[in-house]
Amino acid sequence: MIEKTIQQSESQHSGELRFVIESKLTFAQINQNLSSWQRALAVFSNTQVWDTEENSGVLIYLLLAERTVHIIADRGINKQVSQTQWDDIAFMMQQAFQQKDFQQGSLIGIEKITALLIEHFPARINNPNELSNTPIVL
């Protein structure tokens, strides 16, 4: 469901979405005082969300153990969309997750991100899919 929704989303704008789900931080990560935000930044880098032609990648990172959501966008998008806007979407997703509605929370997040990307990064005639639409489970 998420993969198909991302595919439909990306047909409407020139951004690239990457959806990553991690069950929990490892003992070593916790022992290093790694925050969920720092982990999301590492995942952003490791999954090469930053490596798109127009710097238009967006990571949706879910840390299930904490029911935490972080949305991180590449520099091309961050020139147009503020971190506050991403945080508002993440908060909506977290509210759904607290109600144990993970599917709806995920789809709402993708829908809201899609609206921002359509506004600031409309689809082009040549609109390649640079990142896989398949969610990653770590």
Short mmCIF file of the C-alpha atoms (twelve columns), coordinates in Angstrom:
data_MODEL
# 
_entry.id   MODEL 
# 
loop_
_atom_site.group_PDB 
_atom_site.id 
_atom_site.type_symbol 
_atom_site.label_atom_id 
_atom_site.label_alt_id 
_atom_site.label_comp_id 
_atom_site.label_asym_id 
_atom_site.label_seq_id 
_atom_site.Cartn_x 
_atom_site.Cartn_y 
_atom_site.Cartn_z 
_atom_site.pdbx_PDB_model_num 
ATOM 1   C CA . MET A 1   0.000  0.000  0.000   1 
ATOM 2   C CA . ILE A 2   2.756  2.488  0.933   1 
ATOM 3   C CA . GLU A 3   4.803  1.662  -2.150  1 
ATOM 4   C CA . LYS A 4   1.839  2.234  -4.464  1 
ATOM 5   C CA . THR A 5   0.932  5.487  -2.690  1 
ATOM 6   C CA . ILE A 6   4.504  6.768  -3.055  1 
ATOM 7   C CA . GLN A 7   4.486  5.842  -6.744  1 
ATOM 8   C CA . GLN A 8   1.221  7.752  -7.261  1 
ATOM 9   C CA . SER A 9   2.597  10.677 -5.259  1 
ATOM 10  C CA . GLU A 10  5.776  10.937 -7.295  1 
ATOM 11  C CA . SER A 11  3.824  11.034 -10.562 1 
ATOM 12  C CA . GLN A 12  2.448  14.424 -9.418  1 
ATOM 13  C CA . HIS A 13  5.705  16.208 -8.509  1 
ATOM 14  C CA . SER A 14  9.463  16.104 -9.049  1 
ATOM 15  C CA . GLY A 15  10.335 15.121 -5.471  1 
ATOM 16  C CA . GLU A 16  11.518 11.700 -4.378  1 
ATOM 17  C CA . LEU A 17  10.088 10.027 -1.261  1 
ATOM 18  C CA . ARG A 18  11.839 7.373  0.788   1 
ATOM 19  C CA . PHE A 19  9.953  5.601  3.592   1 
ATOM 20  C CA . VAL A 20  12.019 3.871  6.283   1 
ATOM 21  C CA . ILE A 21  10.708 1.946  9.277   1 
ATOM 22  C CA . GLU A 22  12.969 0.922  12.122  1 
ATOM 23  C CA . SER A 23  11.671 -1.117 15.031  1 
ATOM 24  C CA . LYS A 24  14.084 0.179  17.670  1 
ATOM 25  C CA . LEU A 25  17.530 1.585  18.237  1 
ATOM 26  C CA . THR A 26  20.263 -0.900 19.048  1 
ATOM 27  C CA . PHE A 27  21.843 -1.103 22.478  1 
ATOM 28  C CA . ALA A 28  25.020 0.433  21.040  1 
ATOM 29  C CA . GLN A 29  23.055 3.366  19.592  1 
ATOM 30  C CA . ILE A 30  21.289 3.936  22.897  1 
ATOM 31  C CA . ASN A 31  24.595 3.640  24.763  1 
ATOM 32  C CA . GLN A 32  26.028 6.384  22.491  1 
ATOM 33  C CA . ASN A 33  23.044 8.615  23.404  1 
ATOM 34  C CA . LEU A 34  21.944 8.632  19.766  1 
ATOM 35  C CA . SER A 35  18.627 10.446 19.453  1 
ATOM 36  C CA . SER A 36  15.937 9.377  17.026  1 
ATOM 37  C CA . TRP A 37  16.606 12.626 15.069  1 
ATOM 38  C CA . GLN A 38  20.315 11.779 14.780  1 
ATOM 39  C CA . ARG A 39  19.407 8.267  13.646  1 
ATOM 40  C CA . ALA A 40  17.027 9.699  11.041  1 
ATOM 41  C CA . LEU A 41  19.848 11.901 9.713   1 
ATOM 42  C CA . ALA A 42  22.101 8.851  9.459   1 
ATOM 43  C CA . VAL A 43  19.392 6.926  7.595   1 
ATOM 44  C CA . PHE A 44  18.894 9.939  5.284   1 
ATOM 45  C CA . SER A 45  22.572 9.697  4.389   1 
ATOM 46  C CA . ASN A 46  22.840 5.892  4.291   1 
ATOM 47  C CA . THR A 47  19.850 5.512  1.968   1 
ATOM 48  C CA . GLN A 48  21.193 8.292  -0.290  1 
ATOM 49  C CA . VAL A 49  18.028 10.374 -0.139  1 
ATOM 50  C CA . TRP A 50  20.348 13.373 -0.621  1 
ATOM 51  C CA . ASP A 51  21.624 12.003 -3.938  1 
ATOM 52  C CA . THR A 52  18.939 13.110 -6.414  1 
ATOM 53  C CA . GLU A 53  19.438 15.321 -9.452  1 
ATOM 54  C CA . GLU A 54  17.505 18.280 -8.034  1 
ATOM 55  C CA . ASN A 55  18.263 17.650 -4.346  1 
ATOM 56  C CA . SER A 56  14.579 16.835 -4.006  1 
ATOM 57  C CA . GLY A 57  14.610 13.798 -1.742  1 
ATOM 58  C CA . VAL A 58  12.385 13.474 1.334   1 
ATOM 59  C CA . LEU A 59  12.848 10.842 4.022   1 
ATOM 60  C CA . ILE A 60  9.947  9.684  6.168   1 
ATOM 61  C CA . TYR A 61  11.558 7.889  9.108   1 
ATOM 62  C CA . LEU A 62  9.502  5.913  11.623  1 
ATOM 63  C CA . LEU A 63  11.022 4.612  14.832  1 
ATOM 64  C CA . LEU A 64  8.344  2.221  16.036  1 
ATOM 65  C CA . ALA A 65  9.627  1.653  19.570  1 
ATOM 66  C CA . GLU A 66  9.241  5.358  20.298  1 
ATOM 67  C CA . ARG A 67  6.339  5.948  17.883  1 
ATOM 68  C CA . THR A 68  8.471  8.758  16.551  1 
ATOM 69  C CA . VAL A 69  8.329  10.192 13.043  1 
ATOM 70  C CA . HIS A 70  10.932 12.430 11.465  1 
ATOM 71  C CA . ILE A 71  10.696 13.955 8.024   1 
ATOM 72  C CA . ILE A 72  13.948 15.171 6.537   1 
ATOM 73  C CA . ALA A 73  14.149 16.906 3.181   1 
ATOM 74  C CA . ASP A 74  17.162 17.618 1.014   1 
ATOM 75  C CA . ARG A 75  18.485 21.143 0.557   1 
ATOM 76  C CA . GLY A 76  16.624 21.807 -2.708  1 
ATOM 77  C CA . ILE A 77  13.298 21.292 -0.991  1 
ATOM 78  C CA . ASN A 78  14.308 22.957 2.272   1 
ATOM 79  C CA . LYS A 79  14.710 26.216 0.380   1 
ATOM 80  C CA . GLN A 80  10.940 26.140 -0.195  1 
ATOM 81  C CA . VAL A 81  9.483  24.146 2.711   1 
ATOM 82  C CA . SER A 82  10.317 24.811 6.359   1 
ATOM 83  C CA . GLN A 83  11.192 22.179 8.930   1 
ATOM 84  C CA . THR A 84  8.142  23.364 10.888  1 
ATOM 85  C CA . GLN A 85  5.918  22.215 8.025   1 
ATOM 86  C CA . TRP A 86  7.591  18.792 8.040   1 
ATOM 87  C CA . ASP A 87  7.286  18.593 11.834  1 
ATOM 88  C CA . ASP A 88  3.549  19.368 11.630  1 
ATOM 89  C CA . ILE A 89  3.078  16.450 9.230   1 
ATOM 90  C CA . ALA A 90  5.166  14.184 11.458  1 
ATOM 91  C CA . PHE A 91  3.011  15.177 14.429  1 
ATOM 92  C CA . MET A 92  -0.178 14.222 12.544  1 
ATOM 93  C CA . MET A 93  1.358  10.871 11.717  1 
ATOM 94  C CA . GLN A 94  2.394  10.298 15.328  1 
ATOM 95  C CA . GLN A 95  -1.140 11.028 16.518  1 
ATOM 96  C CA . ALA A 96  -2.492 8.294  14.236  1 
ATOM 97  C CA . PHE A 97  0.238  5.906  15.396  1 
ATOM 98  C CA . GLN A 98  -0.673 6.522  19.034  1 
ATOM 99  C CA . GLN A 99  -4.150 5.299  18.108  1 
ATOM 100 C CA . LYS A 100 -2.434 2.224  16.579  1 
ATOM 101 C CA . ASP A 101 -3.524 3.267  13.087  1 
ATOM 102 C CA . PHE A 102 -0.182 2.899  11.343  1 
ATOM 103 C CA . GLN A 103 -1.559 2.532  7.838   1 
ATOM 104 C CA . GLN A 104 -3.753 5.626  7.995   1 
ATOM 105 C CA . GLY A 105 -1.011 7.647  9.691   1 
ATOM 106 C CA . SER A 106 1.453  6.697  6.972   1 
ATOM 107 C CA . LEU A 107 -0.967 7.498  4.164   1 
ATOM 108 C CA . ILE A 108 -1.916 10.852 5.717   1 
ATOM 109 C CA . GLY A 109 1.770  11.758 5.938   1 
ATOM 110 C CA . ILE A 110 2.432  10.869 2.318   1 
ATOM 111 C CA . GLU A 111 -0.687 12.790 1.242   1 
ATOM 112 C CA . LYS A 112 0.374  15.944 3.109   1 
ATOM 113 C CA . ILE A 113 3.946  15.715 1.786   1 
ATOM 114 C CA . THR A 114 2.573  15.223 -1.721  1 
ATOM 115 C CA . ALA A 115 0.550  18.442 -1.449  1 
ATOM 116 C CA . LEU A 116 3.651  20.431 -0.460  1 
ATOM 117 C CA . LEU A 117 5.731  18.917 -3.242  1 
ATOM 118 C CA . ILE A 118 3.061  19.553 -5.877  1 
ATOM 119 C CA . GLU A 119 2.995  23.190 -4.799  1 
ATOM 120 C CA . HIS A 120 6.756  23.724 -4.803  1 
ATOM 121 C CA . PHE A 121 8.075  20.994 -7.141  1 
ATOM 122 C CA . PRO A 122 5.493  20.233 -9.846  1 
ATOM 123 C CA . ALA A 123 6.040  17.238 -12.100 1 
ATOM 124 C CA . ARG A 124 8.132  17.725 -15.208 1 
ATOM 125 C CA . ILE A 125 7.782  16.067 -18.590 1 
ATOM 126 C CA . ASN A 126 10.906 14.041 -17.841 1 
ATOM 127 C CA . ASN A 127 10.199 12.861 -14.299 1 
ATOM 128 C CA . PRO A 128 12.530 9.923  -13.541 1 
ATOM 129 C CA . ASN A 129 12.098 7.751  -10.456 1 
ATOM 130 C CA . GLU A 130 15.495 8.149  -8.790  1 
ATOM 131 C CA . LEU A 131 14.812 6.349  -5.494  1 
ATOM 132 C CA . SER A 132 12.991 3.091  -4.912  1 
ATOM 133 C CA . ASN A 133 9.392  3.450  -3.771  1 
ATOM 134 C CA . THR A 134 9.597  0.274  -1.696  1 
ATOM 135 C CA . PRO A 135 9.645  0.965  2.044   1 
ATOM 136 C CA . ILE A 136 12.757 -0.129 3.877   1 
ATOM 137 C CA . VAL A 137 12.436 -2.020 7.150   1 
ATOM 138 C CA . LEU A 138 15.573 -1.902 9.261   1 
# 
